[in-house]
């Protein structure tokens, strides 16, 4: 049924929108409240929370060993600990930078699950219930509507990547002797923040675009997870068959790993034996996915606004 048949109830806004201001904020707040209302999905945040505690303790123990103190709670430090004799070796074997990168690579999967679960129904359910008729009858533009849906999703995704990274870096900064983590590895902090924001923005944009193309959350969830799995499998298969690692650029996660390797100066990471393909082209491919996602979002919301 067309929106034009309900013009007596849902009249389009014909006034002038106030300049400035954040018209998307009430929608973003209601979207976030609605997402957090159900307690069971919050269990998706449990693995990142547990991993954050474990990695934080490992980072603390690394610096405690290097300083010659006993990392176990309640232990007495009477002079240099015997463990301190291997402090130099431990410092060479356990690198905080690589630990943080490995942590983020592991958390990307959980971030995807969180973003997919909460984001798959944001637009799809509005389409199914025709709630967009009410939204566009108010003084909201398409960009206001999209920001009101996208920003809460970014916040939820950041809870699995950016926030744990900040906690681990904070522990490393306070636990390191003479603030050595900040003085020697301080660039790890801003690189971690940058990578987390890139990862979350890419995932949320793609998930929201898929949601706009369907009318049910379950369909959007299946398509979104299938898309990430299919591109990852296809990229790995073609890279193995052709012995050309550049095919991994077909995978969103492959692009993210290449960007992480470039930011943190890593030669290899996980099952990727090397990162010999172009970092510049990786940024271009990842940017193309994001641009395509937002083109789809603007196209779909325009159709909803005009045709109902």
N, C-alpha and C positions, 0 to 999 in steps of 0.2 A: 504494500500500500504506500502510495506516494505521500511525501510530507505536505504537498499542496492541499491534500484533503483535510488537513488539520490546522489550517491557518487561523481558525477562530480560537484555537487553544494555544498553539505555538506560533506566535507572531515573530517574524524576523526583526532583529534590532535595526531601527532606521535612524537612530540619533548619531551623534558624534562621539567616538571613543576618546576618553581623556588621555592626553599624552603623558608619557612617563608612567609611573606606577607599575605594579606587578599584578595584572589581571589574572594571571595563571596561578597565583598563590593559593586561593581558596580551593581550586580544583586539585592542586598538588597536595594540599593538606588532607583533603577528603580521600584522595587516592591512597595516600600513605596510611591513613587511619583504617581504611577498608582492608588494605593488605595485611596490616598487623592485627586485625581483629581475630583472625583464626590463629590459635596457638599451635596446632599440630605442625603446620609448615615451618614454624620457627625452628624445628629440629634440624632443618637444613643448615642452620648456622652452627650446629654443634661440632661437626668435623673441623671447620676453620678455627673455632674457639679452642678446641682441644689441641690442635696442631700449633696454635699460637703459644699456648702454655708450654708445650714440649720444646719448641724451638727457642723460646725465650730462656728456658732453663739451660739448654745446650749452649746458647751464646753466653749466658752468665758463667757457666762452668768453664768455658774456654778461657775467658779473661781471668777467672779465679785461678785456674791452673797456671797461666802465664805469669801471674803476679806472685805465685808461690804460696797461695792460701788454699785452704781446703774448701771446696764448694759445697760440702755437705752441711746442712743446717745443724747448729749446735756443736760443731767440731771446734776444738781448741787449737789456736794457731800459736804454738810456742816456737817462734823463729821460723825459718824457712821449712816448708813442708817437703817431704821426700818426693811428693808428686811434682814439686816445682822443678826437679831435675830434668823432667821431660817437657817442661813448659815450652822451650824453644821448638822442639819437635812438634808438639801439639799445635803451636801457632802456625807452623808450616802446613800441617795436614788439614787443619780445620780452618777454612777461610770464611769469615763472616759474609763476605760479598757473595761467594758461591752458595752459601747456605740460604741467603735471602732470595737469590735468584731461583734456586731449587724450590724454595717454599712457594714462591709466586707461581711457578709452573704447576705445582700440585694444586694450588688454590684456584687456578683458572677453571678447572673442571667443576669445582663446587660453586664457583661464582656463576658458571653457566647454568647449573641446575637451579640456583636461586633466581637468577634473572629469567630463565625460561618459565619457571613455575609462576612467579608473580607477574611477569610481563605478557605471557601468552594470552591472557584474557582481558587485558586493559582496554584494547579497542574492539576485539572480537565480541566481547560481552556487550559493549555499548551498541554495536551493530545489531546483535541478536535481539536485544531488548528495546532497540530504537531510543536509547537514552541520549544519543547525540542530538535528537530533535530539541531536547531541553537545553543542552549546552549551547547550540548555535542560535537558539532563540534569545540567549542572553548576550550582553556586550563582550563576546569572546571572538577573537580572530582564530584562524587555523593554527597560527604559531602559538597562540595562548593555549589552545587545546592540546597541542602536541607537547609543549613544555610542561603542562600540568600532568601529563602522563609519563613523560620521559624522565624528568628530574627525580621523582620518587623512586623510579626504577634504578637510576644511577646511584642514589643513596643506598638502596638495598644491596646492589652489587658491590659497592665500595665497602660494605660491612664484611665482605669475604676476602677482599684483597688489600685495599688501601689501609683500613683500620688495623688489621693484624700486622701489616708491614710497619706502620708507625709505632706500634707497641714493641715490636722486636728491635727496631732501631733505637727506641728510647732506652730499652734495657741494655743494649750494646753501648750506648753513650755513657750511661751511668756506671756500668760495670767495668768498662775499660780503664786501665791505669792512666791517670793524668789525661783523661778525655782523649785517649789516642785514637779511638774510633772516629771521633769528629775531626781531629787534626789530620789523620792519615787516610781515612776512608769516608770523609764527609760527603764526597760526591755521590756515594751510594744512596744517601737519603733522598736527594732530589731526583736521582735516576729512578729510584723505587717509586716515588710519587708520580713521576711522569709515566712510567710503564703501567702503573695501576690505573691511572686515568685513561690511557689509551685502550687498555684491555677492556675496561668497563664500558667506555663509550662505544667501542666497536660492537660488543656483545649486545648491549641494550638497544642500539640502533637497529641491528638486524632482527632481534626478537620482536621489537615493536612493529617493524615493517611486516613481518610474517603475520603478526596478530591482526594487522589492518586488512589482510587479504582473506581472512576467514571469518566465520560467524560463530565458531565455538572454540572455547579455550582448549579442549582436548585435541581438536584438529591442529590448532596453532602449535601446541606443545609438541605433538608428534612431528610436524613438519620442521619445526625449529631444531629439535634435537637430531632429526634425520639429516638436515642440511649440514650441520657441523660434523656429524659422523661421516657423511658421504664425501664431503670435500677433504677431510683428513685422510680417509682411506684411499680416495682417488689420487691425491697428491703423493702419498707414500708409495702406492703401487707403481705409478708412472715414474717416480724417482728411482725406484729399484729396478724396474724393467729397462729403463734407458740409461741407468747409471749417471743420472744428471740430477743433483740435489735441487736444482732450481725449480723442478716440478712441485716441490713442497710449497711454493707460493700459492698453489691452488687451495691450500688449506688455510683457514683463518688462524687456527692454532699454530700452524707452521710459520705463518707470517709473524705472529706474536713472539714465537721463540727466536726467530731471526732478529727481531728488533731488540729483544732482551739480550741476545748475544752481542749485538752491536753496542748497546748502551753500556753493558758491564764488561766489555772486552773479553768475551769468552770464545774459545776456539771450538769447543764442543759442549753439548748439553743433552743429557738423557740419551735417547736412542738416536739422536742426530749426531753422526760421526764428525761432521764438519759443517760449517756455514759458509760455503764457498760461493753461494749465489749473491747477487747484488743486493745490498741493503737499500739503495735508493729505489730500485724497482719494487722491493718489498713494501716500502712506505707508499708507493704509488698504487700497488694492488690493494693494500688495506684501505687506503683512502678512497679508492674506487668503490669498494664494497659499502663504505659508509655513505658516500654520495648517492649510490644506487638506492640504498635503504631509505634515505630521506626524500629522494625523488618519489619513490613509491608512497611514502607517508603523505607527502603533500598532494599527490595525485588522488589518493584514496579519500583524504579528508575533504578535498575539493568536491569530489563526487557526492560525498555524504552531505555536504553543506548545500550543494546546488540541487541535487536530485532527490535527496531524502531516502 
